[in-house]
Amino acid sequence: MTSDSPDSKTTLTHCGLVALVGKPNVGKSTLLNYMIGQKLSITSRKPQTTRHRILGIKTHENNQMIFVDTPGVHSGQNKAINRYMNKTVQGVIRDVDLILFIVDRVKWTEEDELVLQQLQNNQAPVFLVINKIDLVENKETLLPFIEALEGRYPFKEIFPLSALRQHNIDALESAIIKHLPEGDFYYPDDQLTDKNARFLAAEFIREKITRQIGDELPYETTVEIEEFKQEGKTVHISALILVEKSGQKKIIIGDKGSRLKLIGTEARKELEQLLGTKIMLNLWVKVKRGWSDDERALKSLGYDDMFQG
């Protein structure tokens, strides 16, 4: 709550944490990027693209919405990285003021069920967000789907929408604002995220790998930034792409380095747009066996937030 002067009217401010939760690949990151108005969270059509808890901050007039993008809740994989991605979601759910439970059209899976179970003892209000409705061929299936879920959980609001087509997003935002608790802003008006440029560089490179490789490579790759420094008007970035097997290394490098070069070119262009400066980007690929199932390795690679709570 703020006041410009003793004689002025008191201006109430509202601020709250809003979690985006759901199974992998339901469009959480796409929705976050649109709400913020800038790409912060990487996207692809492949599950488990998002691995970290990422804050996206939107301040408008007297309201500050702090969106928390989370990894997709998933089952059937028992590596350390999978366990801790699920643990990250559980920690976020406990600490927010509002939850957006995002589902993919009228599909319902075991992983959706896992998310719903995690919400059962939650105190924060929950919105059901039915994403990708532009892809629902028979719209008559929507109402029975909503009614079935309403019978299983007391959702505060229900929003069918399309994050990609930006349909019904404004109505969702208006409803979120109404549920923000009164309080001072947590962050400066112009701050967009809690992550630094070094983190975003690693994520953008990983996104290009995911999009380039497609189904050829399991999710056993990560990116470690070894150098990030500014010299004059140019930022020099050296990044190490880690894989678990020598065959995966060959896939990423490609014929005579062609694929690695394309990954670097695409990542550099997007980073220049993000940072507003010239980028010199150098990429290397290294085999680090078993990193995705090694807690110590995960911590050293920056997956610290998964080990909290």
Secondary structure, DSSP 8 states (H G I E B T S, - for coil): -B-SSTTS--B--EEEEEEEE-STTSSHHHHHHHHHTS--S---SSTT---S-EEEEEEETTEEEEEEE------S--SHHHHHHHHHHHHHHHT-SEEEEEEETT---HHHHHHHHHHTT--S-EEEEEE-GGG-S-GGGHHHHHHHHHTTS--SEEEE-BTTTTBSHHHHHHHHHHT--B---SS-TT--BSS-HHHHHHHHHHHHHHHHHGGGS-S--EEEEEEEEEETTEEEEEEEEEESSHHHHHHHH-GGGHHHHHHHHHHHHHHHHHHTSEEEEEEEEEE-TTGGG-HHHHHHTT-GGGG--
